[in-house]
Amino acid sequence: MGGTRIKKACEALTLFLQSLPQDTYFNVISFGSGYNKMFNESIKYDNKNLKTAIKLIDSMSANMGGTEIFEPLQSILQHKTIPGYPKQIFLLTDGGVSNTEGVIALVGR
């Protein structure tokens, strides 16, 4: 995912984050051949944390290699849920996912 596609994905992510309800937690995990969490743990949504996230999103580029989502997805699913808050995962990808069968089986479990 490069050029216009990564730019559009970042715009969609920014719009999505701006649409979150105030009483929520969030994190952003970028992925490619590896993955990185924007914040060590999910953080409470507020204007300061939103501005920090948008600034980091503005500097994102498609420089992480392939589209390996199994490991980051597995990490997210294994992480404990914050009490009182449902875990919701929104995935933005260009669709060129490796290990499709493994990802589908993981999500199915």
Biopython code that builds the backbone (N, CA, C, O; Angstrom):
import numpy as np
from Bio.PDB.StructureBuilder import StructureBuilder

atoms = [
    (1, "MET", "N", (0.876, -1.171, 0.000)),
    (1, "MET", "CA", (0.000, 0.000, 0.000)),
    (1, "MET", "C", (0.911, 1.217, 0.000)),
    (1, "MET", "O", (1.601, 1.474, 0.986)),
    (2, "GLY", "N", (0.921, 1.943, -1.057)),
    (2, "GLY", "CA", (1.767, 3.117, -1.123)),
    (2, "GLY", "C", (1.057, 4.269, -1.800)),
    (2, "GLY", "O", (-0.080, 4.130, -2.251)),
    (3, "GLY", "N", (1.723, 5.400, -1.870)),
    (3, "GLY", "CA", (1.207, 6.554, -2.596)),
    (3, "GLY", "C", (-0.158, 7.005, -2.117)),
    (3, "GLY", "O", (-0.362, 7.282, -0.935)),
    (4, "THR", "N", (-1.084, 7.072, -3.053)),
    (4, "THR", "CA", (-2.436, 7.553, -2.763)),
    (4, "THR", "C", (-3.171, 6.622, -1.808)),
    (4, "THR", "O", (-3.943, 7.088, -0.971)),
    (5, "ARG", "N", (-2.944, 5.309, -1.918)),
    (5, "ARG", "CA", (-3.673, 4.356, -1.076)),
    (5, "ARG", "C", (-3.344, 4.529, 0.405)),
    (5, "ARG", "O", (-4.251, 4.495, 1.236)),
    (6, "ILE", "N", (-2.075, 4.712, 0.756)),
    (6, "ILE", "CA", (-1.735, 4.912, 2.168)),
    (6, "ILE", "C", (-2.274, 6.253, 2.649)),
    (6, "ILE", "O", (-2.707, 6.379, 3.794)),
    (7, "LYS", "N", (-2.246, 7.250, 1.776)),
    (7, "LYS", "CA", (-2.784, 8.567, 2.143)),
    (7, "LYS", "C", (-4.272, 8.461, 2.441)),
    (7, "LYS", "O", (-4.746, 9.025, 3.427)),
    (8, "LYS", "N", (-5.012, 7.748, 1.606)),
    (8, "LYS", "CA", (-6.455, 7.561, 1.814)),
    (8, "LYS", "C", (-6.720, 6.744, 3.077)),
    (8, "LYS", "O", (-7.662, 7.039, 3.812)),
    (9, "ALA", "N", (-5.913, 5.732, 3.335)),
    (9, "ALA", "CA", (-6.076, 4.932, 4.555)),
    (9, "ALA", "C", (-5.841, 5.790, 5.796)),
    (9, "ALA", "O", (-6.565, 5.660, 6.783)),
    (10, "CYS", "N", (-4.849, 6.653, 5.756)),
    (10, "CYS", "CA", (-4.580, 7.554, 6.892)),
    (10, "CYS", "C", (-5.719, 8.553, 7.086)),
    (10, "CYS", "O", (-6.094, 8.864, 8.216)),
    (11, "GLU", "N", (-6.263, 9.051, 5.983)),
    (11, "GLU", "CA", (-7.410, 9.964, 6.082)),
    (11, "GLU", "C", (-8.611, 9.255, 6.701)),
    (11, "GLU", "O", (-9.299, 9.823, 7.550)),
    (12, "ALA", "N", (-8.866, 8.016, 6.280)),
    (12, "ALA", "CA", (-9.980, 7.234, 6.831)),
    (12, "ALA", "C", (-9.755, 6.965, 8.316)),
    (12, "ALA", "O", (-10.693, 7.055, 9.108)),
    (13, "LEU", "N", (-8.538, 6.640, 8.699)),
    (13, "LEU", "CA", (-8.217, 6.382, 10.098)),
    (13, "LEU", "C", (-8.429, 7.635, 10.941)),
    (13, "LEU", "O", (-8.995, 7.557, 12.031)),
    (14, "THR", "N", (-7.989, 8.770, 10.455)),
    (14, "THR", "CA", (-8.178, 10.032, 11.173)),
    (14, "THR", "C", (-9.667, 10.329, 11.347)),
    (14, "THR", "O", (-10.105, 10.693, 12.439)),
    (15, "LEU", "N", (-10.431, 10.179, 10.294)),
    (15, "LEU", "CA", (-11.872, 10.409, 10.363)),
    (15, "LEU", "C", (-12.522, 9.452, 11.361)),
    (15, "LEU", "O", (-13.377, 9.856, 12.149)),
    (16, "PHE", "N", (-12.119, 8.204, 11.325)),
    (16, "PHE", "CA", (-12.655, 7.215, 12.254)),
    (16, "PHE", "C", (-12.346, 7.617, 13.699)),
    (16, "PHE", "O", (-13.237, 7.602, 14.549)),
    (17, "LEU", "N", (-11.111, 7.970, 13.977)),
    (17, "LEU", "CA", (-10.738, 8.348, 15.350)),
    (17, "LEU", "C", (-11.515, 9.575, 15.816)),
    (17, "LEU", "O", (-11.923, 9.646, 16.975)),
    (18, "GLN", "N", (-11.720, 10.529, 14.933)),
    (18, "GLN", "CA", (-12.486, 11.729, 15.292)),
    (18, "GLN", "C", (-13.947, 11.400, 15.586)),
    (18, "GLN", "O", (-14.643, 12.190, 16.223)),
    (19, "SER", "N", (-14.414, 10.240, 15.128)),
    (19, "SER", "CA", (-15.807, 9.837, 15.307)),
    (19, "SER", "C", (-16.028, 8.974, 16.552)),
    (19, "SER", "O", (-17.165, 8.623, 16.866)),
    (20, "LEU", "N", (-14.964, 8.634, 17.251)),
    (20, "LEU", "CA", (-15.122, 7.790, 18.437)),
    (20, "LEU", "C", (-15.878, 8.525, 19.537)),
    (20, "LEU", "O", (-15.751, 9.742, 19.671)),
    (21, "PRO", "N", (-16.669, 7.789, 20.330)),
    (21, "PRO", "CA", (-17.333, 8.433, 21.469)),
    (21, "PRO", "C", (-16.307, 8.811, 22.536)),
    (21, "PRO", "O", (-15.243, 8.198, 22.626)),
    (22, "GLN", "N", (-16.627, 9.812, 23.335)),
    (22, "GLN", "CA", (-15.690, 10.311, 24.353)),
    (22, "GLN", "C", (-15.305, 9.250, 25.381)),
    (22, "GLN", "O", (-14.140, 9.184, 25.773)),
    (23, "ASP", "N", (-16.224, 8.437, 25.817)),
    (23, "ASP", "CA", (-15.931, 7.466, 26.865)),
    (23, "ASP", "C", (-15.479, 6.138, 26.254)),
    (23, "ASP", "O", (-16.214, 5.151, 26.270)),
    (24, "THR", "N", (-14.264, 6.133, 25.716)),
    (24, "THR", "CA", (-13.735, 4.935, 25.079)),
    (24, "THR", "C", (-12.216, 4.922, 25.194)),
    (24, "THR", "O", (-11.601, 5.924, 25.561)),
    (25, "TYR", "N", (-11.630, 3.802, 24.883)),
    (25, "TYR", "CA", (-10.185, 3.646, 24.803)),
    (25, "TYR", "C", (-9.843, 3.293, 23.367)),
    (25, "TYR", "O", (-10.672, 2.731, 22.651)),
    (26, "PHE", "N", (-8.622, 3.621, 22.936)),
    (26, "PHE", "CA", (-8.223, 3.281, 21.571)),
    (26, "PHE", "C", (-6.727, 3.085, 21.473)),
    (26, "PHE", "O", (-5.964, 3.508, 22.341)),
    (27, "ASN", "N", (-6.330, 2.439, 20.402)),
    (27, "ASN", "CA", (-4.937, 2.288, 20.029)),
    (27, "ASN", "C", (-4.907, 2.073, 18.523)),
    (27, "ASN", "O", (-5.927, 1.728, 17.927)),
    (28, "VAL", "N", (-3.772, 2.267, 17.916)),
    (28, "VAL", "CA", (-3.591, 2.045, 16.482)),
    (28, "VAL", "C", (-2.373, 1.151, 16.324)),
    (28, "VAL", "O", (-1.302, 1.446, 16.855)),
    (29, "ILE", "N", (-2.541, 0.068, 15.598)),
    (29, "ILE", "CA", (-1.439, -0.848, 15.338)),
    (29, "ILE", "C", (-1.166, -0.820, 13.842)),
    (29, "ILE", "O", (-2.024, -1.190, 13.041)),
    (30, "SER", "N", (0.025, -0.384, 13.472)),
    (30, "SER", "CA", (0.420, -0.407, 12.064)),
    (30, "SER", "C", (1.122, -1.741, 11.818)),
    (30, "SER", "O", (1.786, -2.275, 12.707)),
    (31, "PHE", "N", (0.969, -2.273, 10.608)),
    (31, "PHE", "CA", (1.521, -3.591, 10.342)),
    (31, "PHE", "C", (2.021, -3.695, 8.920)),
    (31, "PHE", "O", (1.605, -2.954, 8.030)),
    (32, "GLY", "N", (2.916, -4.627, 8.736)),
    (32, "GLY", "CA", (3.503, -4.972, 7.449)),
    (32, "GLY", "C", (4.159, -6.316, 7.662)),
    (32, "GLY", "O", (3.478, -7.289, 7.987)),
    (33, "SER", "N", (5.466, -6.395, 7.487)),
    (33, "SER", "CA", (6.183, -7.627, 7.803)),
    (33, "SER", "C", (6.315, -7.788, 9.315)),
    (33, "SER", "O", (6.537, -8.895, 9.806)),
    (34, "GLY", "N", (6.180, -6.704, 10.041)),
    (34, "GLY", "CA", (6.126, -6.676, 11.500)),
    (34, "GLY", "C", (4.975, -5.777, 11.902)),
    (34, "GLY", "O", (4.143, -5.421, 11.068)),
    (35, "TYR", "N", (4.919, -5.404, 13.178)),
    (35, "TYR", "CA", (3.859, -4.486, 13.598)),
    (35, "TYR", "C", (4.323, -3.614, 14.748)),
    (35, "TYR", "O", (5.218, -3.983, 15.507)),
    (36, "ASN", "N", (3.698, -2.448, 14.864)),
    (36, "ASN", "CA", (4.018, -1.480, 15.913)),
    (36, "ASN", "C", (2.732, -0.932, 16.505)),
    (36, "ASN", "O", (1.778, -0.633, 15.787)),
    (37, "LYS", "N", (2.720, -0.805, 17.827)),
    (37, "LYS", "CA", (1.596, -0.175, 18.495)),
    (37, "LYS", "C", (1.885, 1.318, 18.607)),
    (37, "LYS", "O", (3.009, 1.711, 18.919)),
    (38, "MET", "N", (0.884, 2.145, 18.356)),
    (38, "MET", "CA", (1.044, 3.577, 18.510)),
    (38, "MET", "C", (1.304, 3.922, 19.977)),
    (38, "MET", "O", (2.157, 4.754, 20.286)),
    (39, "PHE", "N", (0.562, 3.276, 20.871)),
    (39, "PHE", "CA", (0.716, 3.463, 22.312)),
    (39, "PHE", "C", (0.956, 2.088, 22.934)),
    (39, "PHE", "O", (0.444, 1.090, 22.429)),
    (40, "ASN", "N", (1.724, 2.021, 24.016)),
    (40, "ASN", "CA", (2.008, 0.737, 24.656)),
    (40, "ASN", "C", (0.727, 0.012, 25.053)),
    (40, "ASN", "O", (0.622, -1.205, 24.895)),
    (41, "GLU", "N", (-0.225, 0.745, 25.556)),
    (41, "GLU", "CA", (-1.535, 0.215, 25.940)),
    (41, "GLU", "C", (-2.600, 1.114, 25.323)),
    (41, "GLU", "O", (-2.319, 2.255, 24.958)),
    (42, "SER", "N", (-3.811, 0.602, 25.208)),
    (42, "SER", "CA", (-4.910, 1.450, 24.741)),
    (42, "SER", "C", (-5.067, 2.613, 25.711)),
    (42, "SER", "O", (-4.915, 2.452, 26.922)),
    (43, "ILE", "N", (-5.375, 3.787, 25.163)),
    (43, "ILE", "CA", (-5.459, 4.989, 25.996)),
    (43, "ILE", "C", (-6.861, 5.573, 25.919)),
    (43, "ILE", "O", (-7.603, 5.340, 24.965)),
    (44, "LYS", "N", (-7.203, 6.340, 26.951)),
    (44, "LYS", "CA", (-8.516, 6.971, 27.023)),
    (44, "LYS", "C", (-8.626, 8.025, 25.928)),
    (44, "LYS", "O", (-7.697, 8.798, 25.698)),
    (45, "TYR", "N", (-9.759, 8.043, 25.267)),
    (45, "TYR", "CA", (-10.005, 9.013, 24.204)),
    (45, "TYR", "C", (-10.278, 10.375, 24.828)),
    (45, "TYR", "O", (-11.207, 10.536, 25.620)),
    (46, "ASP", "N", (-9.463, 11.341, 24.465)),
    (46, "ASP", "CA", (-9.699, 12.740, 24.812)),
    (46, "ASP", "C", (-9.014, 13.591, 23.746)),
    (46, "ASP", "O", (-8.314, 13.060, 22.884)),
    (47, "ASN", "N", (-9.211, 14.894, 23.800)),
    (47, "ASN", "CA", (-8.669, 15.779, 22.745)),
    (47, "ASN", "C", (-7.154, 15.701, 22.651)),
    (47, "ASN", "O", (-6.608, 15.694, 21.547)),
    (48, "LYS", "N", (-6.465, 15.641, 23.783)),
    (48, "LYS", "CA", (-5.003, 15.579, 23.781)),
    (48, "LYS", "C", (-4.513, 14.295, 23.109)),
    (48, "LYS", "O", (-3.625, 14.338, 22.258)),
    (49, "ASN", "N", (-5.094, 13.150, 23.493)),
    (49, "ASN", "CA", (-4.665, 11.887, 22.908)),
    (49, "ASN", "C", (-5.051, 11.786, 21.437)),
    (49, "ASN", "O", (-4.319, 11.194, 20.644)),
    (50, "LEU", "N", (-6.188, 12.356, 21.069)),
    (50, "LEU", "CA", (-6.595, 12.391, 19.665)),
    (50, "LEU", "C", (-5.596, 13.198, 18.837)),
    (50, "LEU", "O", (-5.181, 12.759, 17.764)),
    (51, "LYS", "N", (-5.212, 14.365, 19.328)),
    (51, "LYS", "CA", (-4.243, 15.201, 18.604)),
    (51, "LYS", "C", (-2.908, 14.480, 18.450)),
    (51, "LYS", "O", (-2.281, 14.555, 17.394)),
    (52, "THR", "N", (-2.471, 13.780, 19.500)),
    (52, "THR", "CA", (-1.221, 13.015, 19.433)),
    (52, "THR", "C", (-1.329, 11.933, 18.363)),
    (52, "THR", "O", (-0.412, 11.760, 17.560)),
    (53, "ALA", "N", (-2.448, 11.204, 18.348)),
    (53, "ALA", "CA", (-2.642, 10.137, 17.369)),
    (53, "ALA", "C", (-2.659, 10.684, 15.941)),
    (53, "ALA", "O", (-2.033, 10.113, 15.048)),
    (54, "ILE", "N", (-3.369, 11.780, 15.728)),
    (54, "ILE", "CA", (-3.456, 12.362, 14.378)),
    (54, "ILE", "C", (-2.084, 12.821, 13.897)),
    (54, "ILE", "O", (-1.746, 12.657, 12.725)),
    (55, "LYS", "N", (-1.308, 13.387, 14.787)),
    (55, "LYS", "CA", (0.047, 13.809, 14.416)),
    (55, "LYS", "C", (0.886, 12.599, 13.986)),
    (55, "LYS", "O", (1.635, 12.672, 13.012)),
    (56, "LEU", "N", (0.755, 11.500, 14.712)),
    (56, "LEU", "CA", (1.499, 10.290, 14.352)),
    (56, "LEU", "C", (0.974, 9.680, 13.050)),
    (56, "LEU", "O", (1.755, 9.182, 12.239)),
    (57, "ILE", "N", (-0.329, 9.716, 12.850)),
    (57, "ILE", "CA", (-0.920, 9.197, 11.612)),
    (57, "ILE", "C", (-0.435, 10.005, 10.412)),
    (57, "ILE", "O", (-0.170, 9.441, 9.350)),
    (58, "ASP", "N", (-0.317, 11.320, 10.576)),
    (58, "ASP", "CA", (0.152, 12.183, 9.482)),
    (58, "ASP", "C", (1.565, 11.827, 9.029)),
    (58, "ASP", "O", (1.951, 12.131, 7.900)),
    (59, "SER", "N", (2.340, 11.183, 9.908)),
    (59, "SER", "CA", (3.713, 10.828, 9.547)),
    (59, "SER", "C", (3.831, 9.372, 9.077)),
    (59, "SER", "O", (4.933, 8.916, 8.773)),
    (60, "MET", "N", (2.720, 8.641, 9.013)),
    (60, "MET", "CA", (2.773, 7.232, 8.597)),
    (60, "MET", "C", (3.072, 7.120, 7.110)),
    (60, "MET", "O", (2.676, 7.961, 6.303)),
    (61, "SER", "N", (3.786, 6.051, 6.779)),
    (61, "SER", "CA", (4.039, 5.729, 5.378)),
    (61, "SER", "C", (3.973, 4.211, 5.226)),
    (61, "SER", "O", (3.982, 3.477, 6.215)),
    (62, "ALA", "N", (3.907, 3.762, 4.010)),
    (62, "ALA", "CA", (3.822, 2.329, 3.728)),
    (62, "ALA", "C", (5.228, 1.780, 3.553)),
    (62, "ALA", "O", (5.671, 1.510, 2.437)),
    (63, "ASN", "N", (5.920, 1.619, 4.666)),
    (63, "ASN", "CA", (7.313, 1.185, 4.591)),
    (63, "ASN", "C", (7.598, -0.014, 5.489)),
    (63, "ASN", "O", (8.724, -0.198, 5.952)),
    (64, "MET", "N", (6.560, -0.839, 5.737)),
    (64, "MET", "CA", (6.735, -1.951, 6.668)),
    (64, "MET", "C", (6.745, -3.308, 5.972)),
    (64, "MET", "O", (6.612, -4.334, 6.639)),
    (65, "GLY", "N", (6.897, -3.341, 4.665)),
    (65, "GLY", "CA", (6.962, -4.610, 3.951)),
    (65, "GLY", "C", (5.591, -5.126, 3.575)),
    (65, "GLY", "O", (4.694, -4.343, 3.265)),
    (66, "GLY", "N", (5.420, -6.446, 3.600)),
    (66, "GLY", "CA", (4.189, -7.108, 3.173)),
    (66, "GLY", "C", (2.998, -6.811, 4.064)),
    (66, "GLY", "O", (3.048, -5.925, 4.916)),
    (67, "THR", "N", (1.924, -7.566, 3.855)),
    (67, "THR", "CA", (0.699, -7.370, 4.628)),
    (67, "THR", "C", (0.481, -8.600, 5.500)),
    (67, "THR", "O", (-0.356, -9.449, 5.195)),
    (68, "GLU", "N", (1.234, -8.686, 6.578)),
    (68, "GLU", "CA", (1.158, -9.806, 7.519)),
    (68, "GLU", "C", (0.300, -9.361, 8.696)),
    (68, "GLU", "O", (0.770, -8.616, 9.556)),
    (69, "ILE", "N", (-0.960, -9.810, 8.744)),
    (69, "ILE", "CA", (-1.825, -9.359, 9.833)),
    (69, "ILE", "C", (-2.061, -10.421, 10.901)),
    (69, "ILE", "O", (-2.674, -10.127, 11.927)),
    (70, "PHE", "N", (-1.588, -11.654, 10.685)),
    (70, "PHE", "CA", (-1.836, -12.725, 11.652)),
    (70, "PHE", "C", (-1.262, -12.382, 13.025)),
    (70, "PHE", "O", (-1.990, -12.408, 14.017)),
    (71, "GLU", "N", (0.021, -12.065, 13.099)),
    (71, "GLU", "CA", (0.659, -11.797, 14.398)),
    (71, "GLU", "C", (0.075, -10.577, 15.116)),
    (71, "GLU", "O", (-0.223, -10.674, 16.306)),
    (72, "PRO", "N", (-0.102, -9.430, 14.444)),
    (72, "PRO", "CA", (-0.690, -8.311, 15.176)),
    (72, "PRO", "C", (-2.128, -8.606, 15.620)),
    (72, "PRO", "O", (-2.532, -8.200, 16.710)),
    (73, "LEU", "N", (-2.892, -9.299, 14.796)),
    (73, "LEU", "CA", (-4.260, -9.644, 15.159)),
    (73, "LEU", "C", (-4.281, -10.610, 16.339)),
    (73, "LEU", "O", (-5.095, -10.468, 17.251)),
    (74, "GLN", "N", (-3.390, -11.584, 16.317)),
    (74, "GLN", "CA", (-3.285, -12.534, 17.429)),
    (74, "GLN", "C", (-2.920, -11.804, 18.718)),
    (74, "GLN", "O", (-3.480, -12.100, 19.774)),
    (75, "SER", "N", (-2.005, -10.872, 18.647)),
    (75, "SER", "CA", (-1.606, -10.084, 19.820)),
    (75, "SER", "C", (-2.788, -9.295, 20.379)),
    (75, "SER", "O", (-2.996, -9.259, 21.592)),
    (76, "ILE", "N", (-3.553, -8.670, 19.504)),
    (76, "ILE", "CA", (-4.718, -7.894, 19.928)),
    (76, "ILE", "C", (-5.745, -8.804, 20.597)),
    (76, "ILE", "O", (-6.288, -8.465, 21.649)),
    (77, "LEU", "N", (-6.008, -9.949, 19.992)),
    (77, "LEU", "CA", (-7.018, -10.855, 20.520)),
    (77, "LEU", "C", (-6.609, -11.461, 21.861)),
    (77, "LEU", "O", (-7.470, -11.780, 22.681)),
    (78, "GLN", "N", (-5.303, -11.625, 22.093)),
    (78, "GLN", "CA", (-4.822, -12.196, 23.352)),
    (78, "GLN", "C", (-4.759, -11.171, 24.478)),
    (78, "GLN", "O", (-4.707, -11.540, 25.652)),
    (79, "HIS", "N", (-4.764, -9.903, 24.133)),
    (79, "HIS", "CA", (-4.665, -8.846, 25.139)),
    (79, "HIS", "C", (-5.967, -8.751, 25.911)),
    (79, "HIS", "O", (-7.048, -8.816, 25.326)),
    (80, "LYS", "N", (-5.867, -8.595, 27.234)),
    (80, "LYS", "CA", (-7.062, -8.518, 28.073)),
    (80, "LYS", "C", (-7.919, -7.307, 27.705)),
    (80, "LYS", "O", (-7.410, -6.246, 27.344)),
    (81, "THR", "N", (-9.224, -7.498, 27.809)),
    (81, "THR", "CA", (-10.177, -6.425, 27.577)),
    (81, "THR", "C", (-10.193, -5.495, 28.778)),
    (81, "THR", "O", (-10.047, -5.950, 29.913)),
    (82, "ILE", "N", (-10.365, -4.217, 28.550)),
    (82, "ILE", "CA", (-10.498, -3.248, 29.644)),
    (82, "ILE", "C", (-11.892, -3.441, 30.236)),
    (82, "ILE", "O", (-12.883, -3.360, 29.511)),
    (83, "PRO", "N", (-11.985, -3.698, 31.557)),
    (83, "PRO", "CA", (-13.302, -3.949, 32.172)),
    (83, "PRO", "C", (-14.303, -2.833, 31.855)),
    (83, "PRO", "O", (-14.008, -1.645, 31.988)),
    (84, "GLY", "N", (-15.490, -3.258, 31.432)),
    (84, "GLY", "CA", (-16.554, -2.310, 31.115)),
    (84, "GLY", "C", (-16.521, -1.783, 29.692)),
    (84, "GLY", "O", (-17.383, -0.995, 29.305)),
    (85, "TYR", "N", (-15.533, -2.207, 28.903)),
    (85, "TYR", "CA", (-15.395, -1.729, 27.528)),
    (85, "TYR", "C", (-15.265, -2.931, 26.594)),
    (85, "TYR", "O", (-14.373, -3.758, 26.790)),
    (86, "PRO", "N", (-16.126, -3.050, 25.590)),
    (86, "PRO", "CA", (-15.995, -4.168, 24.649)),
    (86, "PRO", "C", (-14.778, -3.968, 23.753)),
    (86, "PRO", "O", (-14.408, -2.841, 23.426)),
    (87, "LYS", "N", (-14.172, -5.068, 23.366)),
    (87, "LYS", "CA", (-13.046, -4.997, 22.433)),
    (87, "LYS", "C", (-13.600, -4.988, 21.019)),
    (87, "LYS", "O", (-14.334, -5.893, 20.621)),
    (88, "GLN", "N", (-13.246, -3.965, 20.271)),
    (88, "GLN", "CA", (-13.656, -3.866, 18.882)),
    (88, "GLN", "C", (-12.410, -3.639, 18.041)),
    (88, "GLN", "O", (-11.545, -2.841, 18.403)),
    (89, "ILE", "N", (-12.319, -4.336, 16.931)),
    (89, "ILE", "CA", (-11.161, -4.239, 16.047)),
    (89, "ILE", "C", (-11.640, -3.777, 14.674)),
    (89, "ILE", "O", (-12.545, -4.367, 14.085)),
    (90, "PHE", "N", (-11.022, -2.724, 14.185)),
    (90, "PHE", "CA", (-11.303, -2.219, 12.842)),
    (90, "PHE", "C", (-10.009, -2.338, 12.056)),
    (90, "PHE", "O", (-8.978, -1.806, 12.470)),
    (91, "LEU", "N", (-10.053, -3.019, 10.944)),
    (91, "LEU", "CA", (-8.864, -3.323, 10.169)),
    (91, "LEU", "C", (-8.905, -2.595, 8.835)),
    (91, "LEU", "O", (-9.848, -2.741, 8.058)),
    (92, "LEU", "N", (-7.862, -1.806, 8.583)),
    (92, "LEU", "CA", (-7.706, -1.137, 7.285)),
    (92, "LEU", "C", (-6.544, -1.802, 6.556)),
    (92, "LEU", "O", (-5.422, -1.839, 7.062)),
    (93, "THR", "N", (-6.820, -2.322, 5.369)),
    (93, "THR", "CA", (-5.779, -2.962, 4.566)),
    (93, "THR", "C", (-6.096, -2.760, 3.087)),
    (93, "THR", "O", (-7.228, -2.448, 2.716)),
    (94, "ASP", "N", (-5.086, -2.940, 2.261)),
    (94, "ASP", "CA", (-5.315, -2.860, 0.822)),
    (94, "ASP", "C", (-5.826, -4.188, 0.269)),
    (94, "ASP", "O", (-6.080, -4.306, -0.930)),
    (95, "GLY", "N", (-5.973, -5.174, 1.128)),
    (95, "GLY", "CA", (-6.521, -6.458, 0.730)),
    (95, "GLY", "C", (-5.492, -7.483, 0.313)),
    (95, "GLY", "O", (-5.845, -8.642, 0.095)),
    (96, "GLY", "N", (-4.231, -7.100, 0.195)),
    (96, "GLY", "CA", (-3.168, -8.021, -0.195)),
    (96, "GLY", "C", (-2.627, -8.767, 1.011)),
    (96, "GLY", "O", (-1.440, -8.667, 1.319)),
    (97, "VAL", "N", (-3.488, -9.519, 1.703)),
    (97, "VAL", "CA", (-3.139, -10.169, 2.969)),
    (97, "VAL", "C", (-2.464, -11.513, 2.722)),
    (97, "VAL", "O", (-2.922, -12.307, 1.899)),
    (98, "SER", "N", (-1.366, -11.761, 3.445)),
    (98, "SER", "CA", (-0.700, -13.060, 3.408)),
    (98, "SER", "C", (-1.355, -13.977, 4.437)),
    (98, "SER", "O", (-1.977, -13.493, 5.383)),
    (99, "ASN", "N", (-1.228, -15.267, 4.272)),
    (99, "ASN", "CA", (-1.745, -16.269, 5.208)),
    (99, "ASN", "C", (-3.244, -16.090, 5.448)),
    (99, "ASN", "O", (-3.700, -16.093, 6.591)),
    (100, "THR", "N", (-3.983, -15.939, 4.393)),
    (100, "THR", "CA", (-5.435, -15.686, 4.487)),
    (100, "THR", "C", (-6.131, -16.776, 5.301)),
    (100, "THR", "O", (-6.967, -16.471, 6.151)),
    (101, "GLU", "N", (-5.797, -18.041, 5.051)),
    (101, "GLU", "CA", (-6.466, -19.143, 5.757)),
    (101, "GLU", "C", (-6.205, -19.072, 7.263)),
    (101, "GLU", "O", (-7.120, -19.278, 8.060)),
    (102, "GLY", "N", (-4.968, -18.783, 7.654)),
    (102, "GLY", "CA", (-4.624, -18.672, 9.066)),
    (102, "GLY", "C", (-5.352, -17.521, 9.743)),
    (102, "GLY", "O", (-5.801, -17.651, 10.881)),
    (103, "VAL", "N", (-5.468, -16.405, 9.053)),
    (103, "VAL", "CA", (-6.174, -15.228, 9.591)),
    (103, "VAL", "C", (-7.663, -15.545, 9.778)),
    (103, "VAL", "O", (-8.251, -15.201, 10.803)),
    (104, "ILE", "N", (-8.258, -16.194, 8.793)),
    (104, "ILE", "CA", (-9.686, -16.538, 8.894)),
    (104, "ILE", "C", (-9.897, -17.526, 10.045)),
    (104, "ILE", "O", (-10.864, -17.386, 10.794)),
    (105, "ALA", "N", (-9.032, -18.503, 10.201)),
    (105, "ALA", "CA", (-9.155, -19.464, 11.300)),
    (105, "ALA", "C", (-8.987, -18.772, 12.648)),
    (105, "ALA", "O", (-9.709, -19.089, 13.594)),
    (106, "LEU", "N", (-8.060, -17.843, 12.752)),
    (106, "LEU", "CA", (-7.838, -17.098, 13.997)),
    (106, "LEU", "C", (-9.075, -16.305, 14.377)),
    (106, "LEU", "O", (-9.506, -16.339, 15.529)),
    (107, "VAL", "N", (-9.635, -15.609, 13.443)),
    (107, "VAL", "CA", (-10.824, -14.805, 13.702)),
    (107, "VAL", "C", (-12.008, -15.719, 14.054)),
    (107, "VAL", "O", (-12.823, -15.382, 14.913)),
    (108, "GLY", "N", (-12.095, -16.857, 13.397)),
    (108, "GLY", "CA", (-13.172, -17.801, 13.677)),
    (108, "GLY", "C", (-13.133, -18.365, 15.083)),
    (108, "GLY", "O", (-14.172, -18.678, 15.665)),
    (109, "ARG", "N", (-11.908, -18.498, 15.639)),
    (109, "ARG", "CA", (-11.774, -19.018, 17.015)),
    (109, "ARG", "C", (-12.193, -17.972, 18.002)),
    (109, "ARG", "O", (-12.154, -18.212, 19.209)),
]
sb = StructureBuilder()
sb.init_structure("model")
sb.init_model(0)
sb.init_chain("A")
sb.init_seg("    ")
for serial, (resi, resn, name, xyz) in enumerate(atoms, 1):
    if name == "N":
        sb.init_residue(resn, " ", resi, " ")
    sb.init_atom(name, np.array(xyz, "f"), 0.0, 1.0, " ", f" {name:<3s}", serial, name[0])
structure = sb.get_structure()
